[in-house]
């Protein structure tokens, strides 16, 4: 898995924590990610984005916001995050994606059981992504924190999926419940603001709806080693863009400029989603 990369790295996590991630497929980071003032700026930035959101849009669906909001690279490419990621995947790092997933109080949607790698398909070869799930708000059991199935990443392939209701779920498909029925295997990733969990692309995870009086927002920041080849099958990066975050490219990828807004790509993604749904 990632042991070779860990041996080369100067990352932030202890070897014990990195080994736990490799073995279990997830990790609760033991320390806050950002200095408090830097985290406070991120939260304020998010609050402004949320206030400006189209009332017809769901706050769970604030996907790839960095495509058109380049200010987010202050945090996405920050040493505080990349040092953690380097502990897992090594010193050559690409930013794959990011997503604010905000469950409003009282009616926040459920995130069905899934593996991230199942949605990304064969666009990444090999499928090797670590997600940093940063708590913007307190993320607790009562407001729908993320839950994971330890060691589920070891199979390195997608489970069998079935449709689910998009009116109450963030996604349209979920893992057939027989695969995640044993509640004793589920671990709740409860987090205070500015703390993060990590999970592998093949780790089964999901979360309950937020029916509480407390909002739950997290910012997912997703990274891959630059040995992973990205291909969106459209010639160039028509539907997506990745960014060189640290080190050198190792797979001949094309990287976007973090100073440039990607409106054309975002519009192409929207058109594609409309056609598919």
Beta strands, then each sheet from edge to edge (+ up, - down):
strand 1: 26-28
strand 2: 62-63
strand 3: 93-103
strand 4: 111-114
strand 5: 124-125
strand 6: 129-135
strand 7: 146-149
strand 8: 161-163
strand 9: 173-175
strand 10: 186-188
strand 11: 196-200
strand 12: 205-207
strand 13: 216-225
strand 14: 229-230
strand 15: 243-246
sheet 1: 1+ 11- 6+ 13- 3+ 2-
sheet 2: 1+ 11- 6+ 13- 3+ 15-
sheet 3: 4+ 12- 7+ 10-
sheet 4: 5+ 14-
sheet 5: 8+ 9-
end
